[in-house]
Amino acid sequence: MEQMLFKIFDKFWGVTEKKDAANHARQHLPAGITEENDFAYLPDGHRYHLLDVYYPENHDGKLPVVIDVHGGGWMYGDKELNKIYCEYIAARGFLVFNMSYRLAPEVTVPEQLQDVCAALKWINENMDRFPADRNAIMLTGDSAGGQLAAYTAALSVSEPLRRHFDVVDFGLRFNCVTLTSPVAYMNVPGYMGAYGRMMWGEPPFKRCVKPYLNFDEIIDLAPGYPPALLITSSGDFMALKQTRALHELFMRKGIGTKLLDYPKYEGKNLPHVFTVLDPESSAGKPCLDTVAAFFREHIPTDRR
C-alpha cells in the first residue's frame, strides 16, 4: 500500500517539477551576484549532500547570513528549486546558503533533519571562508522546507531535542526565522495526515519520534526559540490554516512573531509559496522586501 501511495505522489511531484521548470524559464537571475556552487557538506558523494553560496559581487565588509531550506513535499526538489529566490535575497545585501537534502522515500523526515543539521555544521565550520557575519543569521524555509526550518530552529536551542532526533550540535544560533507556508502539523485528520505520517516513516520511527509530528508537541522543549516571520496567502491551499495555527501557537508561547497573511492580489488568489515561486513579481517583490526588513530588525544595532 505504501509503495503504491509513493508512486502516486511521485507522479504528482513529477507534474509539479514540469510546472516549476516552466516558471523558472520565464524568470531571470539578478545581476551582480557571486555564485560558489556544490560544496559537499558530508563527504559521502551523495548528490543531495551539496550546498551553494550566493552574495553580492560589490559588498562592503561582512554580510548578514540567510540559510534557506527548499520545499517540495519532502519528496521533490533540490537546491536548484530555490536558486532564483535565494539570489534575489542575496541581491538585497545578504550572503545566502542554499542546501539540498535527501528525499523521501529514500529517507524520512527525521533523517532530513539530520541532513539539514549536517549542512549547518559545515556552514558553521566554513563560514569564515566567505564574507559572512556569523553574528547575524536568519534561517528560512518554505512549505516542507518551512517545517524542516521550524524544527531546526527548535533543535538549535534544545539539547534534549537534538539528542532525541540524533542530530549534530551544529553550533549556530539564529537571530530570527522566516517560515513561508510551513507545513508544521503532519499528524492531522484526512489526506494531509496520512501523507505526513508516511513522510515520518511510520511504523519504523513510531517509537522514536512520537509525539513530535506536530510542532506544538515540541515547542515547550525549545526555550529561547527565535522570533519568527510567517507568510501565507489566500490561495495557499496546503498551508493557510497551518501557518495561521503556528502563528497563534507562537503568540500563546510568548515568541516574537509576525504574520503576513496576503488576501487576493489584483483580483487573484496568491498561490502557495508565491514569494518563492516568483520573488520579483508585483506581489513577491514587496513581500521579499518585508522579509529583508524583518531580518535587519533583528540584527544587533551595532552590526547593521
Buried (B, 14 or more C-beta within 10 A) or exposed (E): EEEEEBEEBEEEBEEBBEEBEEEBEEBEBBEEBBBEEEBEBBEEEBEBBBBBBBBBEEBEEBBBBBBBBBBBBBBBBBBBBBBBBBBBBBBBBBBBBBBBBBBBBEBBBBBBBBBBBBBBBBBBEBBEEBBBBBBBBBBBBBBBBBBBBBBBBBBBBBEEBBEBBEBBBBEBEBBBBBBBBBBBBBBBEEEBBEBBBBBBBBEEBEEBBEEBBBBBBBBEBBEEBBBBBBBBBBBBEBBBEBBBBBBEBBEEBEBEBBBBBBEEBEEEBBBBBBBBBBBBBEBBBEBBEBBBEBBBEBBEEEEE
